Amino acid sequence: MNLEEEILINKYGQGLLNSTELLSNFNTLDLKKKRLFLSDMTFLIMQSKPNYDDIETIISESKLKPTYTPCILLKKGIEYHNLNKIIELPENELDKVFLLFLSAFKIPYQRKFNEEKEDSNKWWYWDLSDEKKVTEIRKKH
């Protein structure tokens, strides 16, 4: 995942973008790059510190049916090994996986954002609606 993609995901976490635009970008990738992108997303998800109690909210916020395979697998836990199993689902499931992972990122991210938005060392919690801050991030990284 490059810096621009990471900025977009964090903007989504802050409620500045919707999933439609991100899904459109995701669908420009080939299968190998989709799986790599989802793998990179697991790092962002885990960095946001999700917990087991978030799972039902994640599924609900994703707007996916709880009976979809990625949702059923997520109910088994939100640890790396389980997220990696979800990434390995067939190609026709990857849009659902992407939407579920966006939600799995956003729910705990918003909790951390409120705690850490003043931390000058963590750009991903800066106010990304401020283009000056986004420009500063691009220059530094």
C-alpha positions as CSV (number, residue, x, y, z in Angstrom):
1,M,0.0,0.0,0.0
2,N,1.5,3.3,-1.0
3,L,1.2,6.6,1.0
4,E,-1.7,7.9,-1.1
5,E,-3.7,4.8,-0.5
6,E,-3.0,4.9,3.2
7,I,-4.1,8.5,3.3
8,L,-7.4,7.6,1.6
9,I,-8.0,4.7,4.0
10,N,-7.4,7.0,7.0
11,K,-9.6,9.7,5.4
12,Y,-12.3,7.0,5.3
13,G,-11.7,6.2,9.0
14,Q,-12.3,9.9,9.7
15,G,-15.6,9.8,7.7
16,L,-14.2,12.1,4.9
17,L,-14.7,9.5,2.2
18,N,-17.3,6.8,1.5
19,S,-16.7,3.2,0.6
20,T,-17.9,3.6,-2.9
21,E,-14.9,5.5,-4.1
22,L,-12.5,3.2,-2.3
23,L,-14.2,0.1,-3.7
24,S,-13.9,1.6,-7.2
25,N,-10.1,2.1,-6.7
26,F,-9.8,-1.4,-5.3
27,N,-11.5,-2.9,-8.4
28,T,-8.8,-1.5,-10.7
29,L,-6.3,-3.9,-9.1
30,D,-5.6,-7.4,-10.4
31,L,-6.2,-10.4,-8.1
32,K,-2.6,-10.5,-6.8
33,K,-2.6,-6.8,-6.0
34,K,-6.1,-7.0,-4.4
35,R,-4.9,-9.7,-2.0
36,L,-1.7,-7.7,-1.2
37,F,-3.8,-4.6,-0.6
38,L,-6.1,-6.6,1.8
39,S,-3.0,-8.0,3.5
40,D,-1.7,-4.4,4.0
41,M,-5.1,-3.4,5.4
42,T,-4.8,-6.1,8.1
43,F,-1.8,-4.1,9.5
44,L,-3.9,-1.0,9.6
45,I,-6.8,-2.9,11.2
46,M,-4.6,-4.4,13.9
47,Q,-2.9,-1.0,14.5
48,S,-6.3,0.4,15.4
49,K,-6.7,-2.2,18.1
50,P,-10.0,-3.9,17.3
51,N,-11.5,-6.2,19.9
52,Y,-13.9,-9.1,19.8
53,D,-16.8,-6.9,21.0
54,D,-16.5,-4.8,17.8
55,I,-17.3,-7.7,15.5
56,E,-21.1,-7.3,15.4
57,T,-20.8,-3.5,14.8
58,I,-18.2,-4.1,12.1
59,I,-20.5,-6.4,10.2
60,S,-23.5,-4.1,10.7
61,E,-21.6,-1.0,9.6
62,S,-20.2,-2.9,6.5
63,K,-23.8,-3.2,5.2
64,L,-23.1,-6.8,4.3
65,K,-25.5,-9.6,5.2
66,P,-24.2,-11.4,8.3
67,T,-24.6,-14.7,6.4
68,Y,-22.0,-13.8,3.8
69,T,-18.9,-16.0,4.2
70,P,-16.5,-13.1,5.1
71,C,-18.8,-12.1,7.9
72,I,-19.2,-15.7,9.2
73,L,-15.4,-16.0,9.3
74,L,-14.9,-12.7,11.1
75,K,-17.2,-13.9,13.8
76,K,-14.5,-16.4,14.7
77,G,-12.2,-13.6,15.7
78,I,-10.4,-10.5,14.5
79,E,-6.8,-11.8,14.9
80,Y,-4.2,-11.8,12.1
81,H,-4.5,-15.5,11.3
82,N,-8.3,-15.2,10.9
83,L,-8.1,-12.0,8.7
84,N,-5.6,-13.9,6.5
85,K,-8.0,-16.7,6.0
86,I,-10.6,-14.2,4.9
87,I,-8.2,-12.7,2.4
88,E,-7.8,-16.2,0.8
89,L,-11.5,-16.5,-0.1
90,P,-12.3,-16.8,-3.8
91,E,-12.0,-13.8,-6.0
92,N,-15.8,-13.3,-6.2
93,E,-15.8,-12.6,-2.4
94,L,-13.1,-10.0,-2.4
95,D,-15.4,-7.0,-2.8
96,K,-17.2,-8.1,0.3
97,V,-13.9,-8.7,2.1
98,F,-12.8,-5.2,1.2
99,L,-16.0,-3.6,2.5
100,L,-15.8,-5.7,5.7
101,F,-12.1,-4.7,6.2
102,L,-13.0,-1.1,5.7
103,S,-15.5,-1.4,8.5
104,A,-13.0,-3.4,10.6
105,F,-10.6,-0.6,10.3
106,K,-13.0,2.3,10.8
107,I,-14.8,1.2,14.0
108,P,-11.6,0.9,16.2
109,Y,-9.9,3.7,14.3
110,Q,-12.5,6.2,15.3
111,R,-12.0,5.2,19.0
112,K,-8.3,5.7,18.6
113,F,-8.7,8.9,16.6
114,N,-10.5,10.6,19.5
115,E,-7.8,9.5,21.9
116,E,-4.8,10.3,19.7
117,K,-5.7,13.1,17.3
118,E,-3.4,15.6,19.1
119,D,-0.3,13.3,18.8
120,S,2.0,15.1,16.4
121,N,4.0,11.8,15.9
122,K,1.0,9.9,14.4
123,W,0.0,11.6,11.1
124,W,-2.7,9.0,10.5
125,Y,-4.7,10.6,13.4
126,W,-4.2,14.2,12.1
127,D,-7.2,16.0,10.7
128,L,-7.0,14.9,7.1
129,S,-9.7,17.3,6.0
130,D,-7.0,19.9,6.3
131,E,-5.1,19.9,3.0
132,K,-2.1,21.7,4.6
133,K,-1.7,18.7,6.9
134,V,-2.0,16.2,4.0
135,T,0.6,18.1,2.0
136,E,2.9,18.0,5.1
137,I,2.4,14.3,5.3
138,R,3.3,13.8,1.6
139,K,6.5,15.9,2.1
140,K,7.7,14.0,5.2
141,H,7.0,10.5,3.9
